[in-house]
């Protein structure tokens, strides 16, 4: 029975992600990346022993509403997956849910950075952590300069092996073979045989979810964000 449920959920979420082929012409993928919707990509998830976050995140998957809102879209996914108290949504009254439109409604959130500034420049890793904290989440911020490859892998695998905590990475696309600047998206699973992590890319119009080699992702978070004057990195989030 569990096997049937797994495959049913996998099929439904793959269908969700595959709708991007209908809605947009995504950019070609580098050979170093494995698209999640491929036969190989599906098999990597089936084999994974660290995929507790996958189903919760896929149920809350959203595409960023503008090209600078990757951090907002990623945060909305995680906050909804955690089930934290949400503001009322204008679009879905009377229901309460985090959306990219109401993410900045709280005064504490706007104090971190304004939505207008995020729309123009995006956000830094520290701002990502502070924005999540402003909504009641517990956040641990890790800079790429502070974790070696083994520590990076260990922290993410531990997180992905348990429910009710999530990981969001801030990385340089160019380093993993994509175009081209800094980006933020949640991590959903880890495949131990190939040593790859699954990125649920929130810019679905540009790239699909992909499996990336751990060493490539680690190098991508160790790049310097010139706006912050520090390396990129990742956050671990719980309630």
SULTAJO-V814317 format. One record per residue. N is the residue number from 1. RES is the residue in three letters. OMEGA is omega in whole degrees, -180 to 180 (* if undefined). NEAR is the number of other ideal C-beta (glycine too) atoms within 12 Angstrom. Layout:
((N,RES,OMEGA,NEAR) (N,RES,OMEGA,NEAR))
This chain:
((1,UNK,180,7) (2,UNK,180,8) (3,UNK,180,10) (4,UNK,180,10) (5,UNK,-179,12) (6,UNK,-176,19) (7,UNK,177,16) (8,UNK,180,15) (9,UNK,-180,22) (10,UNK,-180,29) (11,UNK,-178,19) (12,UNK,-179,18) (13,UNK,175,31) (14,UNK,177,28) (15,UNK,178,18) (16,UNK,-177,28) (17,UNK,-178,37) (18,UNK,178,24) (19,UNK,178,19) (20,UNK,179,28) (21,UNK,179,17) (22,UNK,-172,13) (23,UNK,-173,15) (24,UNK,173,16) (25,UNK,-179,13) (26,UNK,-179,27) (27,UNK,178,22) (28,UNK,-179,15) (29,UNK,173,27) (30,UNK,177,22) (31,UNK,-179,12) (32,UNK,179,21) (33,UNK,178,35) (34,UNK,179,32) (35,UNK,-178,32) (36,UNK,-176,42) (37,UNK,177,32) (38,UNK,177,20) (39,UNK,178,13) (40,UNK,180,20) (41,UNK,177,32) (42,UNK,-178,29) (43,UNK,178,19) (44,UNK,177,36) (45,UNK,180,41) (46,UNK,-178,24) (47,UNK,-170,20) (48,UNK,173,33) (49,UNK,-179,19) (50,UNK,-176,33) (51,UNK,-178,36) (52,UNK,-177,26) (53,UNK,-170,42) (54,UNK,-173,42) (55,UNK,178,26) (56,UNK,-180,30) (57,UNK,-179,43) (58,UNK,176,30) (59,UNK,-177,20) (60,UNK,-172,33) (61,UNK,175,36) (62,UNK,173,34) (63,UNK,-179,33) (64,UNK,-173,35) (65,UNK,168,24) (66,UNK,-170,22) (67,UNK,178,23) (68,UNK,-173,27) (69,UNK,180,36) (70,UNK,179,42) (71,UNK,178,47) (72,UNK,180,43) (73,UNK,179,41) (74,UNK,180,48) (75,UNK,179,48) (76,UNK,178,42) (77,UNK,-176,42) (78,UNK,180,50) (79,UNK,178,42) (80,UNK,178,37) (81,UNK,178,37) (82,UNK,-179,30) (83,UNK,178,22) (84,UNK,-180,29) (85,UNK,-175,16) (86,UNK,174,26) (87,UNK,175,28) (88,UNK,-179,17) (89,UNK,178,20) (90,UNK,-178,15) (91,UNK,-170,16) (92,UNK,179,16) (93,UNK,2,12) (94,UNK,-174,10) (95,UNK,180,15) (96,UNK,-180,20) (97,UNK,175,27) (98,UNK,174,40) (99,UNK,178,30) (100,UNK,179,32) (101,UNK,-178,22) (102,UNK,-176,29) (103,UNK,-176,41) (104,UNK,-176,31) (105,UNK,-178,21) (106,UNK,180,23) (107,UNK,180,11) (108,UNK,-179,17) (109,UNK,-180,31) (110,UNK,179,20) (111,UNK,-180,14) (112,UNK,178,29) (113,UNK,-177,30) (114,UNK,177,18) (115,UNK,179,27) (116,UNK,-180,13) (117,UNK,177,21) (118,UNK,180,33) (119,UNK,-179,22) (120,UNK,-169,15) (121,UNK,-174,24) (122,UNK,-179,34) (123,UNK,176,41) (124,UNK,178,31) (125,UNK,180,41) (126,UNK,178,27) (127,UNK,175,33) (128,UNK,179,49) (129,UNK,-179,34) (130,UNK,178,24) (131,UNK,177,43) (132,UNK,179,43) (133,UNK,-179,27) (134,UNK,178,26) (135,UNK,175,34) (136,UNK,178,23) (137,UNK,173,35) (138,UNK,-170,20) (139,UNK,170,34) (140,UNK,-178,27) (141,UNK,179,34) (142,UNK,176,34) (143,UNK,-179,29) (144,UNK,-180,33) (145,UNK,-174,22) (146,UNK,-178,20) (147,UNK,174,28) (148,UNK,-175,18) (149,UNK,-178,20) (150,UNK,179,14) (151,UNK,178,21) (152,UNK,-180,38) (153,UNK,-177,29) (154,UNK,-178,20) (155,UNK,-179,34) (156,UNK,180,45) (157,UNK,177,29) (158,UNK,-179,20) (159,UNK,-177,36) (160,UNK,-179,39) (161,UNK,-178,22) (162,UNK,177,20) (163,UNK,172,20) (164,UNK,165,22) (165,UNK,-170,30) (166,UNK,-180,44) (167,UNK,176,50) (168,UNK,-179,49) (169,UNK,175,53) (170,UNK,-170,45) (171,UNK,176,42) (172,UNK,-176,30) (173,UNK,-175,34) (174,UNK,-176,18) (175,UNK,179,31) (176,UNK,175,38) (177,UNK,179,25) (178,UNK,177,31) (179,UNK,-27,20) (180,UNK,-175,18) (181,UNK,179,25) (182,UNK,-177,39) (183,UNK,179,44) (184,UNK,176,47) (185,UNK,177,49) (186,UNK,172,50) (187,UNK,-173,49) (188,UNK,-176,47) (189,UNK,177,43) (190,UNK,175,38) (191,UNK,-174,33) (192,UNK,-178,20) (193,UNK,-178,16) (194,UNK,-178,25) (195,UNK,-179,25) (196,UNK,174,40) (197,UNK,178,49) (198,UNK,176,45) (199,UNK,173,50) (200,UNK,-173,50) (201,UNK,-177,45) (202,UNK,174,41) (203,UNK,-172,37) (204,UNK,177,33) (205,UNK,-173,23) (206,UNK,180,28) (207,UNK,175,36) (208,UNK,170,38) (209,UNK,-176,43) (210,UNK,170,44) (211,UNK,-177,41) (212,UNK,178,45) (213,UNK,-178,29) (214,UNK,-178,34) (215,UNK,179,22) (216,UNK,180,34) (217,UNK,178,43) (218,UNK,178,37) (219,UNK,-179,26) (220,UNK,178,39) (221,UNK,-180,49) (222,UNK,178,30) (223,UNK,-176,31) (224,UNK,171,22) (225,UNK,-175,32) (226,UNK,177,15) (227,UNK,-178,22) (228,UNK,-174,26) (229,UNK,180,13) (230,UNK,175,24) (231,UNK,171,31) (232,UNK,-178,46) (233,UNK,-179,41) (234,UNK,177,42) (235,UNK,171,42) (236,UNK,-170,34) (237,UNK,174,39) (238,UNK,180,25) (239,UNK,*,21))
